[in-house]
Amino acid sequence: MSSSAESRQARMIDELRVFIKKVLSDPTIAVKSVEIARKHRNEQNANEVIAREISANTTIRIPENWSEADHMFLDILHEVLDDEEALY
């Protein structure tokens, strides 16, 4: 693995660690994030709308220029909603 790939991976791990700490310290973050994603998932530019609303309503900050971890978080939110739909 190249040093730039290792550096990028280390940054993503650090960002995910901070995110996990926030979610564990405030369990409402997960619930709010899923509710926000559920509300906006079928809108045009859904990820942008979801990211803005999560940033405005939780301690999670998703900047305009998304990192790999931000993309991963939004993808996981969609997977959770897909799993939810599959159950019903």
mmCIF file of the C-alpha atoms, coordinates in Angstrom:
data_MODEL
# 
_entry.id   MODEL 
# 
loop_
_atom_site.group_PDB 
_atom_site.id 
_atom_site.type_symbol 
_atom_site.label_atom_id 
_atom_site.label_alt_id 
_atom_site.label_comp_id 
_atom_site.label_asym_id 
_atom_site.label_entity_id 
_atom_site.label_seq_id 
_atom_site.pdbx_PDB_ins_code 
_atom_site.Cartn_x 
_atom_site.Cartn_y 
_atom_site.Cartn_z 
_atom_site.occupancy 
_atom_site.B_iso_or_equiv 
_atom_site.pdbx_formal_charge 
_atom_site.auth_seq_id 
_atom_site.auth_comp_id 
_atom_site.auth_asym_id 
_atom_site.auth_atom_id 
_atom_site.pdbx_PDB_model_num 
ATOM 1  C CA . MET A 1 1  ? 0.000   0.000  0.000  1.00 0.00 ? 1  MET A CA 1 
ATOM 2  C CA . SER A 1 2  ? 1.366   3.424  -0.924 1.00 0.00 ? 2  SER A CA 1 
ATOM 3  C CA . SER A 1 3  ? 1.998   6.031  1.724  1.00 0.00 ? 3  SER A CA 1 
ATOM 4  C CA . SER A 1 4  ? -0.791  8.256  0.320  1.00 0.00 ? 4  SER A CA 1 
ATOM 5  C CA . ALA A 1 5  ? -3.268  5.369  0.506  1.00 0.00 ? 5  ALA A CA 1 
ATOM 6  C CA . GLU A 1 6  ? -2.123  4.600  4.047  1.00 0.00 ? 6  GLU A CA 1 
ATOM 7  C CA . SER A 1 7  ? -2.498  8.255  5.005  1.00 0.00 ? 7  SER A CA 1 
ATOM 8  C CA . ARG A 1 8  ? -6.003  8.404  3.500  1.00 0.00 ? 8  ARG A CA 1 
ATOM 9  C CA . GLN A 1 9  ? -6.975  5.215  5.303  1.00 0.00 ? 9  GLN A CA 1 
ATOM 10 C CA . ALA A 1 10 ? -5.617  6.555  8.619  1.00 0.00 ? 10 ALA A CA 1 
ATOM 11 C CA . ARG A 1 11 ? -7.634  9.786  8.176  1.00 0.00 ? 11 ARG A CA 1 
ATOM 12 C CA . MET A 1 12 ? -10.794 7.814  7.481  1.00 0.00 ? 12 MET A CA 1 
ATOM 13 C CA . ILE A 1 13 ? -10.240 5.612  10.536 1.00 0.00 ? 13 ILE A CA 1 
ATOM 14 C CA . ASP A 1 14 ? -9.674  8.680  12.723 1.00 0.00 ? 14 ASP A CA 1 
ATOM 15 C CA . GLU A 1 15 ? -12.838 10.317 11.383 1.00 0.00 ? 15 GLU A CA 1 
ATOM 16 C CA . LEU A 1 16 ? -14.858 7.149  11.957 1.00 0.00 ? 16 LEU A CA 1 
ATOM 17 C CA . ARG A 1 17 ? -13.508 6.876  15.520 1.00 0.00 ? 17 ARG A CA 1 
ATOM 18 C CA . VAL A 1 18 ? -14.702 10.420 16.295 1.00 0.00 ? 18 VAL A CA 1 
ATOM 19 C CA . PHE A 1 19 ? -18.071 9.637  14.715 1.00 0.00 ? 19 PHE A CA 1 
ATOM 20 C CA . ILE A 1 20 ? -18.512 6.414  16.696 1.00 0.00 ? 20 ILE A CA 1 
ATOM 21 C CA . LYS A 1 21 ? -17.659 8.237  19.931 1.00 0.00 ? 21 LYS A CA 1 
ATOM 22 C CA . LYS A 1 22 ? -20.327 10.860 19.186 1.00 0.00 ? 22 LYS A CA 1 
ATOM 23 C CA . VAL A 1 23 ? -22.951 8.210  18.427 1.00 0.00 ? 23 VAL A CA 1 
ATOM 24 C CA . LEU A 1 24 ? -22.121 6.265  21.586 1.00 0.00 ? 24 LEU A CA 1 
ATOM 25 C CA . SER A 1 25 ? -22.197 9.380  23.752 1.00 0.00 ? 25 SER A CA 1 
ATOM 26 C CA . ASP A 1 26 ? -25.544 10.563 22.297 1.00 0.00 ? 26 ASP A CA 1 
ATOM 27 C CA . PRO A 1 27 ? -27.746 7.655  21.231 1.00 0.00 ? 27 PRO A CA 1 
ATOM 28 C CA . THR A 1 28 ? -30.314 10.020 19.709 1.00 0.00 ? 28 THR A CA 1 
ATOM 29 C CA . ILE A 1 29 ? -27.906 10.729 16.827 1.00 0.00 ? 29 ILE A CA 1 
ATOM 30 C CA . ALA A 1 30 ? -28.565 7.366  15.195 1.00 0.00 ? 30 ALA A CA 1 
ATOM 31 C CA . VAL A 1 31 ? -32.325 7.673  15.571 1.00 0.00 ? 31 VAL A CA 1 
ATOM 32 C CA . LYS A 1 32 ? -32.374 11.270 14.264 1.00 0.00 ? 32 LYS A CA 1 
ATOM 33 C CA . SER A 1 33 ? -30.098 10.395 11.348 1.00 0.00 ? 33 SER A CA 1 
ATOM 34 C CA . VAL A 1 34 ? -32.295 7.501  10.235 1.00 0.00 ? 34 VAL A CA 1 
ATOM 35 C CA . GLU A 1 35 ? -35.452 9.632  10.593 1.00 0.00 ? 35 GLU A CA 1 
ATOM 36 C CA . ILE A 1 36 ? -33.886 12.398 8.495  1.00 0.00 ? 36 ILE A CA 1 
ATOM 37 C CA . ALA A 1 37 ? -32.722 9.931  5.848  1.00 0.00 ? 37 ALA A CA 1 
ATOM 38 C CA . ARG A 1 38 ? -36.158 8.294  5.766  1.00 0.00 ? 38 ARG A CA 1 
ATOM 39 C CA . LYS A 1 39 ? -37.823 11.694 5.266  1.00 0.00 ? 39 LYS A CA 1 
ATOM 40 C CA . HIS A 1 40 ? -35.552 12.770 2.384  1.00 0.00 ? 40 HIS A CA 1 
ATOM 41 C CA . ARG A 1 41 ? -34.371 9.566  0.718  1.00 0.00 ? 41 ARG A CA 1 
ATOM 42 C CA . ASN A 1 42 ? -36.568 9.934  -2.385 1.00 0.00 ? 42 ASN A CA 1 
ATOM 43 C CA . GLU A 1 43 ? -35.860 13.608 -2.990 1.00 0.00 ? 43 GLU A CA 1 
ATOM 44 C CA . GLN A 1 44 ? -33.674 14.930 -5.744 1.00 0.00 ? 44 GLN A CA 1 
ATOM 45 C CA . ASN A 1 45 ? -30.130 15.356 -4.342 1.00 0.00 ? 45 ASN A CA 1 
ATOM 46 C CA . ALA A 1 46 ? -31.220 13.325 -1.319 1.00 0.00 ? 46 ALA A CA 1 
ATOM 47 C CA . ASN A 1 47 ? -27.719 12.856 0.098  1.00 0.00 ? 47 ASN A CA 1 
ATOM 48 C CA . GLU A 1 48 ? -27.026 16.590 0.088  1.00 0.00 ? 48 GLU A CA 1 
ATOM 49 C CA . VAL A 1 49 ? -30.345 17.323 1.815  1.00 0.00 ? 49 VAL A CA 1 
ATOM 50 C CA . ILE A 1 50 ? -29.787 14.532 4.345  1.00 0.00 ? 50 ILE A CA 1 
ATOM 51 C CA . ALA A 1 51 ? -26.237 15.690 5.082  1.00 0.00 ? 51 ALA A CA 1 
ATOM 52 C CA . ARG A 1 52 ? -27.325 19.303 5.625  1.00 0.00 ? 52 ARG A CA 1 
ATOM 53 C CA . GLU A 1 53 ? -30.198 18.362 7.914  1.00 0.00 ? 53 GLU A CA 1 
ATOM 54 C CA . ILE A 1 54 ? -28.099 15.934 9.958  1.00 0.00 ? 54 ILE A CA 1 
ATOM 55 C CA . SER A 1 55 ? -25.457 18.640 10.366 1.00 0.00 ? 55 SER A CA 1 
ATOM 56 C CA . ALA A 1 56 ? -28.099 21.152 11.442 1.00 0.00 ? 56 ALA A CA 1 
ATOM 57 C CA . ASN A 1 57 ? -29.867 18.866 13.916 1.00 0.00 ? 57 ASN A CA 1 
ATOM 58 C CA . THR A 1 58 ? -27.134 16.736 15.498 1.00 0.00 ? 58 THR A CA 1 
ATOM 59 C CA . THR A 1 59 ? -23.554 17.055 16.651 1.00 0.00 ? 59 THR A CA 1 
ATOM 60 C CA . ILE A 1 60 ? -22.475 15.265 13.453 1.00 0.00 ? 60 ILE A CA 1 
ATOM 61 C CA . ARG A 1 61 ? -20.987 17.717 10.964 1.00 0.00 ? 61 ARG A CA 1 
ATOM 62 C CA . ILE A 1 62 ? -20.917 16.710 7.321  1.00 0.00 ? 62 ILE A CA 1 
ATOM 63 C CA . PRO A 1 63 ? -19.030 19.398 5.383  1.00 0.00 ? 63 PRO A CA 1 
ATOM 64 C CA . GLU A 1 64 ? -19.796 20.423 1.794  1.00 0.00 ? 64 GLU A CA 1 
ATOM 65 C CA . ASN A 1 65 ? -16.784 18.479 0.562  1.00 0.00 ? 65 ASN A CA 1 
ATOM 66 C CA . TRP A 1 66 ? -17.466 14.966 1.780  1.00 0.00 ? 66 TRP A CA 1 
ATOM 67 C CA . SER A 1 67 ? -14.741 12.656 2.947  1.00 0.00 ? 67 SER A CA 1 
ATOM 68 C CA . GLU A 1 68 ? -14.772 8.918  2.300  1.00 0.00 ? 68 GLU A CA 1 
ATOM 69 C CA . ALA A 1 69 ? -16.171 8.463  5.814  1.00 0.00 ? 69 ALA A CA 1 
ATOM 70 C CA . ASP A 1 70 ? -19.023 10.901 5.073  1.00 0.00 ? 70 ASP A CA 1 
ATOM 71 C CA . HIS A 1 71 ? -19.881 8.961  1.907  1.00 0.00 ? 71 HIS A CA 1 
ATOM 72 C CA . MET A 1 72 ? -19.742 5.725  3.875  1.00 0.00 ? 72 MET A CA 1 
ATOM 73 C CA . PHE A 1 73 ? -22.096 7.100  6.560  1.00 0.00 ? 73 PHE A CA 1 
ATOM 74 C CA . LEU A 1 74 ? -24.656 8.220  3.969  1.00 0.00 ? 74 LEU A CA 1 
ATOM 75 C CA . ASP A 1 75 ? -24.399 4.876  2.143  1.00 0.00 ? 75 ASP A CA 1 
ATOM 76 C CA . ILE A 1 76 ? -24.948 3.012  5.415  1.00 0.00 ? 76 ILE A CA 1 
ATOM 77 C CA . LEU A 1 77 ? -28.022 5.126  6.162  1.00 0.00 ? 77 LEU A CA 1 
ATOM 78 C CA . HIS A 1 78 ? -29.478 4.058  2.811  1.00 0.00 ? 78 HIS A CA 1 
ATOM 79 C CA . GLU A 1 79 ? -28.613 0.418  3.536  1.00 0.00 ? 79 GLU A CA 1 
ATOM 80 C CA . VAL A 1 80 ? -30.418 0.648  6.897  1.00 0.00 ? 80 VAL A CA 1 
ATOM 81 C CA . LEU A 1 81 ? -33.512 2.014  5.144  1.00 0.00 ? 81 LEU A CA 1 
ATOM 82 C CA . ASP A 1 82 ? -33.283 -0.706 2.469  1.00 0.00 ? 82 ASP A CA 1 
ATOM 83 C CA . ASP A 1 83 ? -33.100 -3.356 5.222  1.00 0.00 ? 83 ASP A CA 1 
ATOM 84 C CA . GLU A 1 84 ? -36.048 -1.702 6.960  1.00 0.00 ? 84 GLU A CA 1 
ATOM 85 C CA . GLU A 1 85 ? -38.114 -1.837 3.764  1.00 0.00 ? 85 GLU A CA 1 
ATOM 86 C CA . ALA A 1 86 ? -37.203 -5.487 3.211  1.00 0.00 ? 86 ALA A CA 1 
ATOM 87 C CA . LEU A 1 87 ? -38.701 -6.332 6.608  1.00 0.00 ? 87 LEU A CA 1 
ATOM 88 C CA . TYR A 1 88 ? -42.089 -4.844 5.729  1.00 0.00 ? 88 TYR A CA 1 
# 
